[in-house]
Amino acid sequence: MQYSKQEQETTITWDEQERIAHIYSSSPITIRKLDKLAAQFPDTYSCVWSEPGDTAKQYKVQHKYIRFGKPASEARIEASRRNLANRMNQSNS
């Protein structure tokens, strides 16, 4: 079974007492990322459930590894553009 783009969701639930985040995903991109993290860091990320065919999975991770970031400022975006342009110019030289 394959999910449509609209059905490919990722849900994060928190267990504050155990300080664990449970991540359910039916997004192939998110599943690939989490599978790589689980392979690299098995003490931190673990797959706890998988739907037949791996079309959906659930992972468990310490909630301190879930982060929410601030949007980049215009100044930071412009500095990144200049940095990229400088690297491109140096590689073409």
Backbone as a ProteinNet text record, in pm:
[ID]
protein_1_A
[PRIMARY]
MQYSKQEQETTITWDEQERIAHIYSSSPITIRKLDKLAAQFPDTYSCVWSEPGDTAKQYKVQHKYIRFGKPASEARIEASRRNLANRMNQSNS
[TERTIARY]
84.9	0	88.6	56.3	131.6	35.2	81.5	-2.1	11.2	-97.6	-92	-11.3	31.3	107.8	30.6	-100.4	-182.7	-186.1	-175.3	-180.5	-44.9	62.3	196.3	218.8	194.2	202.9	308	351.9	442.3	384.5	373	316.2	415.9	437.4	526.9	443.2	453.6	386.4	492.2	465.6	562	514.5	608.3	583.2	673.1	617	696	754.1	680.4	729.7	854.7	850.2	965.9	1066.1	1027.7	1112	1146.9	1043.5	1057	961.1	1004.8	916.9	891.4	766.2	728	697.1	761.4	744	679.9	559.7	492.1	502.7	540.7	549.4	508.8	438.2	409.5	471.9	564.7	637.6	766.8	784.4	906.7	1034.6	1032.6	1151	1186.1	1087.4	1110.7	1152.4	1091.4	1127.5	1273.4	1316.7	1458.1	1552	1520.1	1604.2	1610.3	1495.1	1491.9	1557	1543.8	1612.2	1763.9	1814.4	1958.6	2003.9	1925.7	1960.1	1955.8	1856.6	1845.8	1963.7	2011.9	2127.3	2255.4	2270	2390.3	2392.5	2276	2267.7	2160.7	2183.8	2080.2	2045.8	2135.1	2104	2013.8	2001.1	1922.5	1791.9	1797.2	1679.8	1649	1523	1487.9	1351.9	1344.2	1217.2	1143.9	1023.6	949.3	831	796.3	683.8	698.4	659.1	665.5	543.9	479.3	367.6	423.6	352.2	401.9	435.4	552.5	598.4	668.5	682.9	749.7	689.6	557.7	492.8	465.1	473.6	461	543.4	603.5	685.7	668.1	700.3	701.2	837.4	890.6	1022.8	1010.1	1113	1121	1256.3	1255.3	1378.5	1366.3	1479	1476.1	1426.9	1335.3	1272.1	1368.7	1485.5	1581.1	1639.6	1620.6	1672	1571.5	1452.9	1354	1373	1397.7	1426.7	1334.1	1304.5	1228.2	1315.2	1339.4	1430.8	1360.5	1431.1	1382.6	1410.3	1326.3	1356.4	1484	1557.2	1679.2	1643.7	1726.3	1704.3	1745.3	1696	1733.7	1884.3	1945.4	2090.6	2163.8	2115.8	2179.4	2162.6	2046.1	2021.3	2113.8	2126.5	2213.8	2360.2	2403.3	2541.1	2565.8	2468.5	2482.1	2491.9	2413.1	2420.4	2557.9	2611.2	2744.7	2851.2	2840.2	2935.2	2931.5	2813.3	2799.4	2856.9	2827.8	2880.5	3032.9	3090	3236.1	3295.4	3233.3	3284.2	3274.4	3165.5	3147.8	3254	3282.4	3385.6	3523.1	3552.3	3681.6	3698.6	3592.3	3601.5	3612.9	3563.8	3572.7	3705.9	3784.9	3913.4	4021.7
-118.8	0	124.1	216.1	340.8	456	552.4	666.2	777.8	852.9	970.8	1078.7	1179.5	1289.8	1351.8	1364.7	1425.4	1338.5	1206.7	1115.2	1094	1138.4	1120.8	1223.3	1179.8	1271.3	1224.8	1317.9	1287.3	1352.2	1273.2	1320.6	1295.8	1397	1384.7	1400.9	1303.4	1313.2	1307	1379.4	1391.7	1316.2	1252.4	1193.9	1270.3	1371.4	1458.2	1383	1285.7	1211.5	1130.8	1060	979.9	1059.7	1181.3	1269.5	1204.1	1143.4	1072.3	1133.2	1140.1	1179.8	1056.4	1037.3	929	992.7	944.1	1000.2	894.2	922.6	835.6	903.8	828	888.3	790.3	842.4	767.6	839.7	930	1002.7	927.1	879.2	804.8	884	1013.5	1096.3	1097.8	1119.2	1122.5	984.9	879.9	743.7	715.1	753.1	731.1	805.5	930.3	1008.1	943.5	903.4	843.3	704.8	628.8	498.8	517.8	618.9	647	686	771.2	811.7	692	603.9	485.5	391.2	381.6	295.9	355	486.6	554.1	568.3	593.2	622.3	534.4	403.4	313.6	336.8	401.5	431	553.4	631.1	754.2	741.4	686.1	669.9	521.3	484.5	345.1	336.3	243.6	215	114.8	150.3	64.8	-5	35.5	-25.1	2.6	-95.5	-78.9	-145.5	-73.8	-129.4	-225.4	-332.5	-421.7	-343.1	-369.9	-296.5	-166.8	-139.7	-18.1	110.3	111.9	233.2	332.8	287.3	375.7	314.9	401	354.9	448.1	394.5	476.5	462	575.2	581.3	639.6	613	668.8	736.8	858.6	935.7	1022.3	1048.7	1141.3	1276	1337.5	1458.2	1576.1	1570	1680.1	1687.7	1582.8	1584.1	1639.6	1674.9	1740	1890.1	1959.9	2103.2	2184.3	2301.9	2398.8	2522.2	2566.1	2677.6	2804.5	2914.1	3044.5	3058.4	3132.5	3159.3	3243.5	3224.2	3301.5	3447.6	3537.6	3680.3	3710.2	3820.8	3862.5	3881.7	3936.5	3958.2	3824.4	3723.6	3591.5	3524.8	3539.4	3483	3547.3	3678.7	3750.5	3710.5	3696.2	3653.3	3513.6	3425	3290	3293.9	3380.4	3394.8	3443.5	3543.8	3594.8	3487.2	3413.7	3306.5	3200.3	3161.4	3063.4	3116.8	3242.7	3303.5	3308.1	3341.4	3344.3	3205.8	3103.8	2966.3	2922	2959.9	2924.4	2992.5	3120.2	3194.7	3133.6	3090.9	3031.7	2896.7	2819	2687.7	2698.9	2807.6	2829.1	2888.6	2934.7	2996.6	2894.6
0	0	0	-84.7	-90.3	-63.2	15.2	51.6	-51.2	-70.9	-157.7	-85.8	-159.2	-98.5	17.5	0.8	105.6	231.5	214.7	328.6	395.4	332.7	388	498.4	619	732.4	831.4	912.8	1022.9	1147.9	1253.9	1379	1491.4	1573.2	1688.2	1813.9	1904.2	2033.8	2143.2	2250.1	2359.3	2481.2	2548.4	2679.2	2775.4	2840.9	2928	3048	3098	3214.5	3179.4	3066.5	3025.9	2942.3	2903.9	2822.7	2689.3	2627.9	2501.7	2400.1	2274.2	2164.5	2079.4	2042.9	1953.1	1817.9	1713.7	1579.9	1492.2	1442.7	1346.5	1211.4	1109.4	977	867.9	769.3	646.8	527.4	556.2	452.3	420.4	297.2	263.1	289.6	266.8	290.2	438.6	522.7	667.7	718.5	667	707.3	673	553	515.5	609.8	641.7	733.5	870.8	923.3	1056.1	1057.2	949.3	940.3	945.1	875.1	877.6	1018.4	1084.8	1221.5	1316.4	1299.4	1385.5	1362.9	1238.6	1209.9	1268.1	1257.7	1307.3	1458.9	1518	1661.1	1727.4	1735.7	1788.6	1936.4	2009.9	2150.4	2164.1	2056.8	2059.7	1982.5	1861.2	1774.5	1759.8	1772.2	1748.3	1679.9	1584.3	1518.1	1606.2	1650.6	1742.8	1677.8	1556.4	1485.6	1337.6	1257.6	1113.4	1050	959.4	884.6	779.7	746.6	641.2	514.5	459.2	341.8	377.1	505.1	553.6	496.5	474.8	425.1	536.5	661.4	778	890.3	970.4	1082.5	1200.9	1317.9	1438.5	1504.5	1548.1	1609.8	1749.6	1829.1	1963.9	1976.3	2031.5	2047.9	2172.8	2237.5	2350.4	2298.4	2370.5	2317	2304.3	2366.8	2352.8	2211.1	2130.5	1994.3	1893.3	1938.7	1852.9	1871.5	1763.5	1773.8	1683.2	1730	1652.3	1639.9	1517.9	1497.4	1455	1476.8	1432.8	1283.8	1212.7	1072.4	1061.7	955	933.8	905.2	955.7	929.3	785.7	733.1	596.9	586.8	690.7	691.3	682.6	755.4	753.4	617.3	557	424	322.4	327.4	233.4	254.1	379	406.5	350.9	360.9	306	154.1	91.5	-55.1	-98.5	-27.1	-60.7	-41.8	67	95.2	-15.2	-58	-165.1	-295.2	-327.3	-449.7	-446	-330	-316.8	-338	-281.9	-299.7	-444.1	-509.7	-652.1	-736.2	-707.1	-782.3	-759.7	-636.8	-606.2	-674.9	-684.3	-747	-898.2	-955.1	-1101	-1140.9	-1044.4	-1074.7	-1095.7
[MASK]
+++++++++++++++++++++++++++++++++++++++++++++++++++++++++++++++++++++++++++++++++++++++++++++

